[in-house]
């Protein structure tokens, strides 16, 4: 039986789709120091800027998933799951400026989750099939998505002087 050890810094985070878990690995020793259960068939993982939280998109297997696991890396425990409701098949994740950006393949959306408020505070439809991965530019003013079902890339620019985005 594996008992949780202290989470190293840096740590390697690896998702296991079949096991629906996050493995925390010490890259110095190559040893698994912890495992955290997630939602079904997680696909992507990212970490908050301060390194305290990990987020896993719970894509689902036979049934589409619709949640994101929020994991405390110090305690190696899932704090809660963000219920995304109709935003099925969450996939790509990117953390920037205190917010988690994510894609929803099934609903052709990009969303933004605010961990401090514990709510999804912004959504934008791409109109593209399989909105898969998401990336925010270094200046935080341009979002990019890869849309695998439409063989396209969406480029979304932040509206001047606003918290919103224009496509």
C-alpha positions in Angstrom: 0.0 0.0 0.0 1.3 3.4 -1.0 1.2 6.1 1.7 1.4 9.7 0.7 4.7 11.4 1.2 5.4 15.1 1.0 4.9 16.5 -2.5 8.3 17.4 -3.9 9.0 20.6 -5.7 9.3 20.2 -8.6 7.0 17.3 -9.0 5.9 15.4 -12.1 2.1 15.0 -12.3 0.8 12.1 -14.4 -2.8 11.2 -15.1 -3.9 7.6 -15.4 -7.0 7.4 -17.5 -7.8 3.8 -16.8 -7.4 4.2 -13.1 -9.0 7.7 -12.9 -6.2 9.1 -10.8 -3.3 11.6 -10.6 0.1 10.2 -9.7 2.6 12.6 -8.0 6.1 11.6 -8.9 9.4 12.8 -7.3 11.6 13.4 -10.4 14.8 13.1 -8.3 14.0 9.5 -7.2 11.5 8.5 -10.0 9.2 7.3 -7.2 5.5 7.7 -7.0 4.9 9.7 -3.7 1.2 9.9 -3.9 -2.0 9.1 -5.9 -5.2 11.1 -5.9 -8.5 9.8 -7.3 -10.1 12.0 -10.0 -13.2 11.9 -12.0 -13.6 9.3 -14.8 -10.8 9.1 -17.5 -9.0 12.4 -16.8 -7.2 13.7 -19.9 -5.2 16.9 -19.1 -3.6 18.3 -16.0 -2.3 21.8 -15.1 -1.1 23.5 -12.0 -2.0 26.9 -10.5 0.7 29.6 -10.7 1.6 29.2 -7.0 2.0 25.5 -7.4 -0.6 24.7 -4.7 -3.5 23.3 -6.8 -3.7 20.9 -9.7 -6.6 20.7 -12.0 -7.6 17.6 -14.0 -10.2 17.5 -16.8 -12.4 14.5 -16.3 -13.2 13.7 -20.0 -15.1 10.4 -19.3 -14.9 7.1 -21.0 -18.1 5.5 -22.4 -20.2 8.4 -21.0 -19.0 11.9 -21.5 -17.5 13.5 -18.4 -18.4 17.0 -17.3 -16.2 17.9 -14.4 -12.8 19.2 -13.4 -11.0 17.8 -10.3 -9.4 20.5 -8.0 -6.5 18.8 -6.2 -4.5 20.2 -3.2 -1.0 19.1 -3.9 0.3 19.6 -0.3 -2.3 17.2 1.2 -2.6 15.1 -2.0 -6.4 15.2 -1.9 -9.1 16.2 -4.2 -10.8 19.2 -2.7 -13.8 19.1 -4.9 -15.1 18.6 -8.5 -16.3 21.5 -10.5 -19.6 20.4 -12.1 -19.6 21.8 -15.7 -23.2 20.7 -16.4 -23.8 20.7 -20.1 -20.1 21.4 -20.9 -19.3 17.8 -21.7 -15.9 16.3 -22.5 -13.7 18.9 -20.8 -10.2 18.6 -22.2 -7.5 21.2 -22.6 -6.5 23.2 -19.6 -4.4 26.3 -19.1 -3.9 28.3 -15.9 -3.2 32.1 -16.1 -3.9 35.2 -14.1 -5.6 33.3 -11.3 -8.1 31.5 -13.6 -8.3 28.1 -15.2 -9.2 28.1 -18.9 -10.6 24.9 -20.3 -12.2 23.5 -23.4 -15.4 21.5 -23.8 -15.2 19.3 -26.9 -18.9 18.2 -26.8 -20.3 21.8 -26.6 -17.7 23.6 -28.8 -16.8 26.0 -26.0 -14.0 27.6 -24.1 -14.7 28.3 -20.5 -13.0 30.0 -17.5 -13.1 28.7 -14.0 -12.4 31.1 -11.1 -11.0 28.9 -8.2 -11.4 31.8 -5.7 -15.1 32.2 -6.4 -15.5 28.4 -7.2 -17.5 29.1 -10.4 -17.3 29.2 -14.1 -17.3 32.9 -14.8 -17.0 33.1 -18.6 -17.9 31.0 -21.7 -17.4 31.4 -25.4 -18.5 29.2 -28.2 -16.0 28.5 -31.0 -18.4 27.0 -33.5 -15.8 24.4 -34.2 -15.9 20.7 -33.8 -13.7 19.1 -31.2 -12.4 22.3 -29.4 -9.5 20.4 -27.9 -6.6 22.4 -26.5 -6.3 25.9 -25.2 -3.4 28.3 -24.8 -3.2 31.9 -23.5 -0.5 34.2 -24.8 2.1 35.5 -22.4 0.6 39.0 -22.5 -2.8 37.4 -21.5 -4.5 39.1 -24.5 -4.9 36.3 -27.0 -6.4 32.8 -26.6 -5.8 30.0 -29.1 -7.7 26.7 -29.4 -7.0 23.7 -31.5 -10.2 22.3 -32.9 -9.4 18.7 -34.0 -12.8 17.9 -35.5 -12.8 20.9 -37.8 -9.0 20.9 -38.5 -8.9 24.5 -37.4 -7.4 26.9 -34.9 -9.5 29.6 -33.2 -7.8 32.9 -32.3 -9.7 35.0 -29.7 -8.5 38.5 -28.7 -9.3 40.2 -25.4 -11.6 43.2 -25.9 -9.8 46.5 -25.2 -10.4 47.6 -21.6 -12.7 44.7 -20.8 -12.7 41.4 -19.1 -14.3 39.8 -22.1 -13.0 38.3 -25.4 -13.8 38.9 -29.0 -13.5 36.2 -31.7 
